[in-house]
Amino acid sequence: MFKIQQYGKSELALLYFPHAATASGALSNLNYWIRCNEALTNALKKCGMPPRSKSFTPKEVSLIIEHLGEP
């Protein structure tokens, strides 16, 4: 079972994209998935996610899991 906790953005991205060549590549993919999911993007904005933060809070991780499924 996936643990809901604070994750660095690259750390969470690598859980979703473990075969990415780099952490930044994995993060680019995760950011693309988030941008393409309007409901998730709106939910993250609504909970106050700063656009340039280096990590996801447990609440943000919960929203990502709710919309994208577990990594």
C-alpha positions in Angstrom: 0.0 0.0 0.0 1.2 3.5 -0.9 2.1 5.7 2.0 0.6 9.2 2.0 3.3 11.6 3.3 5.2 14.6 2.1 7.4 13.8 -1.0 9.9 15.8 -2.9 8.5 16.4 -6.4 11.2 14.4 -8.1 10.9 11.7 -5.5 7.2 11.2 -6.3 7.8 11.6 -10.0 10.3 8.7 -9.9 7.7 6.5 -8.2 5.3 7.1 -11.1 8.1 6.9 -13.7 10.8 4.5 -12.3 12.3 3.9 -15.7 12.8 7.6 -16.6 16.4 8.3 -17.6 16.6 11.2 -15.1 14.7 12.6 -12.2 14.0 15.8 -14.1 12.6 13.7 -17.0 10.3 11.9 -14.5 9.2 15.2 -13.1 8.4 16.6 -16.5 6.2 13.6 -17.2 4.4 13.9 -13.9 3.9 17.6 -14.5 2.5 16.9 -17.9 0.0 14.4 -16.4 -1.1 16.9 -13.9 -1.5 19.7 -16.5 -3.5 17.4 -18.7 -5.9 16.5 -15.8 -8.0 19.7 -15.4 -9.8 18.4 -12.3 -6.5 17.6 -10.6 -4.9 20.9 -11.6 -7.9 22.8 -10.2 -7.9 20.7 -7.0 -4.2 21.4 -6.4 -4.7 25.1 -7.0 -7.8 25.1 -4.7 -5.7 23.6 -1.8 -3.1 26.3 -2.2 -0.3 24.5 -3.9 2.5 27.0 -4.7 3.5 26.5 -8.3 7.3 26.5 -7.6 7.3 24.4 -4.4 10.0 21.6 -4.2 7.7 19.1 -2.5 4.1 17.8 -2.4 2.3 18.0 1.0 0.4 14.9 2.2 -2.9 16.6 1.0 -1.4 17.3 -2.4 -0.2 13.7 -2.6 -3.7 12.5 -1.7 -5.2 14.5 -4.5 -2.7 13.2 -7.0 -3.5 9.6 -5.9 -7.2 10.3 -6.1 -6.9 11.5 -9.7 -4.0 9.5 -11.1 -4.0 6.4 -9.0 -1.2 5.0 -7.0 2.3 4.9 -8.5 
